[in-house]
Amino acid sequence: MTKSRYIILPLLLALCLVACGQGGEESQEPITVESAIDEGRRAAKRLVHQEFEDSMQLQLALLEAKAKQSRYLIAGDTVAAQAFDTAFVSLLRCVKPELATILER
């Protein structure tokens, strides 16, 4: 196993644990499509304003955004999850199309 896998696997596990741990806090608030859209845009803005030194940093940032979207899927709200994804990708296409192209591969 390469060194990068030793780094990525614990990071992925930590990200999953954080995403699962936040579900209990968020479940008290009603999930709306508007809040999913806003969160998708905020996640995209964080990506747009970051400079990535390598593809590993980009992958980690994309995993963090995916973890946010997965909260909607875990709650069973596929409409909100789709709204998050649409807002996320749309903002990336407008501001950093090269990043959106990488994401859509």
C-alpha positions, -999 to +999 in steps of 0.1 A: +000+000+000+014+034-009+020+062+015-009+082+000-033+054+009-021+055+045-031+092+045-063+090+026-080+061+043-079+077+078-090+110+064-120+093+047-129+075+079-127+107+099-149+125+073-175+098+074-175+099+112-180+137+112-208+135+086-226+108+107-220+127+139-236+159+125-268+141+115-282+141+150-277+179+154-291+187+120-322+164+123-338+189+147-341+215+120-365+209+091-347+201+059-358+223+030-347+225-006-338+262-001-314+253+027-299+225+006-293+249-023-277+275+001-254+248+015-245+236-020-235+271-030-215+276+002-196+243-004-189+253-039-176+288-028-152+271-005-138+251-033-136+281-057-116+301-032-091+274-024-058+268-042-049+231-045-013+220-044-021+185-057-050+163-066-052+148-031-062+181-017-088+185-044-102+150-037-104+158+000-123+190-006-147+172-029-152+145-003-161+171+023-187+185+000-200+150-007-203+144+030-225+175+033-247+162+005-249+127+021-267+142+052-297+148+029-295+113+015-292+097+050-323+117+060-341+102+030-346+135+012-334+128-023-350+161-036-328+181-012-297+161-021-303+167-058-309+204-051-275+205-032-257+188-061-273+210-087-264+242-069-229+230-062-221+220-098-239+251-112-218+275-092-186+256-101-195+258-138-200+295-136-170+305-115-144+277-123-155+257-153-122+237-153-130+225-118-165+215-128-151+196-158-129+176-134-158+169-111-181+157-139-156+131-152 
